Amino acid sequence: MYGMAEDNIFTQYIQKRNVIVKNKKILQSSYIPSNLPHRDDKINEIVEIVAPSLNKDKPSNILIIGKTGTGKTAVMNYIGKELKKADENQENCAFIYINCEVVDNPYGILYNISNQIITDPNKKIPFTGWSLDKIFSELTTYIDKEDKIFIIVLDEIDRSFQKNGDDIFYYLTTINEILEKSRVSIIGITNNAKFTEFLSPKIKSRLGEEKVIFPPYTVNQLKDILYERAREAFDDGILDDDVIPYCAALSAQEMGDARRALDLLRMSADIAERNGDKKITAAHVKSAKNKIELDAVSEVIKTLTVQSKTVLLSVIKNTEDGMTTMTTGDVYTTYKYICEAISQSILTQRRVAGLISELDMLGIVHARVKSFGRAGRTKEIELNTPKEIVNMIKSDEVFTDLYSYKPSKQTTLM
């Protein structure tokens, strides 16, 4: 019929899907709501420091510290929006936000700051090709022409430091010594409380003039955040009563992470929609939790070295052969067999024990030390990995030759 789309591979999924979220954007952790529950004290603390910029007075530099999902970025973006409203014609101050997880090198950071300030397309700084000194000199000239206070927010500030040292902080904390009319204030956001310990003393004192600490959210605070979002995202009767308390409780175990709580709620809704369900229940939350955890483990597995994958496969093989717990020696016997099968160099047992400890730290296996008194100690190892991850390791192309391997000697796989 005219005007109707032809059937395609998506038709059955579109017909099956029951849309129960009226505004998906609200469930994104990047969405900045008009109200930020339980962060009024932090907003007021930062506003008090930043307010002089509206009178063209330079505020102190601020270092905002707090774990992931404690509202740091949301609060700063909210304050940025309010600052622009307060300075209607943008004559006194400018708010510039840079995410150092996305832009993590000094050139990229200066380039992004510059091109948020330089409005003339013919004067924009090129994406690459200039020296840092040249781009810094050009940026300084443009900032001074504006004759205002520039508040530059560097989110995930420790990411840039880990990769490039403190060069960028040197440039940005010394810029005021060159400027004549304008002034720059830096607001750094980090989830690493020890970040400043690695900075040079001069930059450390300049960067951390004021510190604002964001504590994790409590269970009840997480509930309030989720209820507020849910009111805008869902119609009445879509959420079972225990959905939000369950999301909040699971996230409180993860150090009060509001981002994780929102991810759980959003993914629960997505799973319900995909199933064609009319309501979101605790069962959907449980599925969402498993999926999030599985995705996280999958990402870790992808980054493992071939040797670590071989050690993990050795634990898997032993488990499949009936060993619910095993020693390092048991793992090492199987490990040597697999190495021979795939023509891989064999590490020492001590090195393999180290790789087992690393897998334990990642939560992929569970290894506890068992002492035999004077006879010494060994590790008791158990597999701690979902079936999907086990299948991912077993089907890894690294082990293709293993399943057709015929041992040359009397080597048997335990």
LINPEVEN-V622990 format. One record per backbone hydrogen bond with DSSP energy under -0.5 kcal/mol. CO is the residue of the C=O (numbers start at 1). NH is the residue of the N-H. If there is no record, write none. Layout:
BEGIN
co->(CO & CO)
nh->(NH & NH)
END
This chain:
BEGIN
co->(1 & 8 & 10 & 11 & 12 & 13 & 17 & 18 & 20 & 23 & 24 & 25 & 28 & 31 & 35 & 36 & 39 & 40 & 41 & 42 & 43 & 44 & 45 & 46 & 47 & 50 & 51 & 52 & 52 & 53 & 61 & 62 & 62 & 63 & 63 & 64 & 65 & 67 & 69 & 71 & 72 & 73 & 74 & 75 & 76 & 77 & 78 & 79 & 80 & 81 & 82 & 83 & 86 & 87 & 92 & 94 & 94 & 96 & 98 & 98 & 99 & 99 & 102 & 105 & 106 & 107 & 108 & 109 & 110 & 111 & 112 & 113 & 113 & 114 & 114 & 117 & 119 & 120 & 120 & 131 & 132 & 133 & 134 & 135 & 136 & 137 & 138 & 139 & 140 & 141 & 142 & 143 & 143 & 144 & 148 & 149 & 149 & 150 & 150 & 151 & 151 & 152 & 152 & 153 & 153 & 154 & 154 & 155 & 156 & 156 & 157 & 158 & 159 & 160 & 161 & 164 & 166 & 167 & 168 & 169 & 170 & 171 & 174 & 175 & 175 & 183 & 185 & 186 & 186 & 187 & 188 & 189 & 189 & 190 & 191 & 192 & 194 & 195 & 196 & 200 & 201 & 202 & 203 & 204 & 206 & 210 & 212 & 213 & 214 & 218 & 219 & 220 & 221 & 222 & 223 & 224 & 225 & 226 & 227 & 228 & 229 & 229 & 230 & 233 & 233 & 235 & 238 & 240 & 240 & 241 & 242 & 243 & 244 & 245 & 246 & 247 & 248 & 249 & 250 & 251 & 251 & 252 & 252 & 256 & 256 & 257 & 258 & 259 & 260 & 261 & 262 & 263 & 264 & 265 & 266 & 267 & 268 & 269 & 270 & 271 & 272 & 272 & 273 & 273 & 279 & 280 & 281 & 281 & 282 & 283 & 284 & 285 & 286 & 287 & 288 & 289 & 290 & 291 & 292 & 293 & 294 & 295 & 296 & 297 & 298 & 299 & 300 & 300 & 301 & 305 & 306 & 307 & 308 & 309 & 310 & 311 & 312 & 313 & 314 & 315 & 316 & 317 & 318 & 319 & 322 & 326 & 327 & 328 & 329 & 330 & 331 & 332 & 333 & 334 & 335 & 336 & 337 & 338 & 339 & 340 & 345 & 348 & 349 & 350 & 351 & 352 & 353 & 354 & 355 & 356 & 357 & 358 & 359 & 359 & 360 & 364 & 365 & 366 & 368 & 370 & 372 & 373 & 376 & 378 & 379 & 380 & 381 & 382 & 386 & 386 & 387 & 388 & 389 & 390 & 391 & 393 & 396 & 397 & 399 & 399 & 400 & 401 & 402 & 405 & 409 & 410 & 412)
nh->(4 & 11 & 14 & 15 & 16 & 17 & 19 & 20 & 22 & 26 & 27 & 28 & 31 & 33 & 37 & 39 & 43 & 44 & 45 & 46 & 47 & 48 & 49 & 50 & 51 & 53 & 54 & 55 & 57 & 56 & 210 & 64 & 188 & 65 & 212 & 190 & 214 & 70 & 258 & 75 & 76 & 77 & 78 & 79 & 80 & 81 & 82 & 83 & 84 & 85 & 86 & 87 & 88 & 90 & 149 & 96 & 151 & 153 & 100 & 155 & 102 & 103 & 104 & 109 & 110 & 111 & 112 & 113 & 114 & 115 & 116 & 116 & 117 & 117 & 118 & 119 & 121 & 123 & 124 & 135 & 136 & 137 & 138 & 139 & 140 & 141 & 142 & 143 & 144 & 145 & 146 & 146 & 147 & 147 & 183 & 94 & 151 & 152 & 185 & 96 & 153 & 154 & 187 & 98 & 155 & 157 & 189 & 100 & 159 & 160 & 161 & 162 & 163 & 164 & 165 & 167 & 170 & 171 & 172 & 173 & 174 & 175 & 177 & 178 & 179 & 150 & 152 & 62 & 188 & 154 & 64 & 156 & 157 & 66 & 193 & 195 & 197 & 198 & 199 & 204 & 205 & 206 & 207 & 208 & 209 & 63 & 65 & 215 & 67 & 222 & 223 & 224 & 225 & 226 & 227 & 228 & 229 & 230 & 231 & 232 & 232 & 233 & 234 & 22 & 23 & 238 & 280 & 243 & 244 & 245 & 246 & 247 & 248 & 249 & 250 & 251 & 252 & 253 & 254 & 256 & 257 & 255 & 256 & 217 & 258 & 261 & 262 & 263 & 264 & 265 & 266 & 267 & 268 & 269 & 270 & 271 & 272 & 273 & 274 & 275 & 276 & 277 & 18 & 276 & 281 & 240 & 284 & 285 & 286 & 287 & 288 & 289 & 290 & 291 & 292 & 293 & 294 & 295 & 296 & 297 & 298 & 299 & 300 & 301 & 302 & 303 & 303 & 304 & 304 & 309 & 310 & 311 & 312 & 313 & 314 & 315 & 316 & 317 & 318 & 319 & 320 & 321 & 323 & 322 & 324 & 381 & 331 & 332 & 333 & 334 & 335 & 336 & 337 & 338 & 339 & 340 & 341 & 342 & 344 & 343 & 347 & 352 & 353 & 354 & 355 & 356 & 357 & 358 & 359 & 360 & 361 & 362 & 364 & 365 & 363 & 384 & 367 & 382 & 380 & 378 & 375 & 376 & 372 & 370 & 381 & 368 & 326 & 366 & 389 & 390 & 391 & 392 & 393 & 394 & 395 & 396 & 399 & 400 & 402 & 403 & 403 & 404 & 405 & 407 & 411 & 412 & 414)
END
